Amino acid sequence: MLTGLTRWTLRLLVVAMGAVLFLSILAVGCVLALAWGLRLMWARLTGRPVASWRRVDPRGAWNQATRSTARWTAHAAGTARAGGARLRQVADVTDVQVREVR
């Protein structure tokens, strides 16, 4: 009987801890949503544009990624040429025809 009582007590304790965690995360989400809504409402009342909380410019990341492709493609082309040179150095392979890598 003591084992069963202990088991049910632990189950209730774990469920209560899960409920507290869920409700605290839900409360934080509600507070953030309320702050965001009040900020939006204040901006509309004053006629100002709503500034983003993010300080990241997605265009900047896109431009940086597209500019850096030349560096990566040049590296890949150099590796492919080096791989072809290594294949030509192996003299005992007779059943493979070496072709240029494009």
Helices and strands as residue ranges (DSSP letters): H 2-46, H 58-67, H 69-89
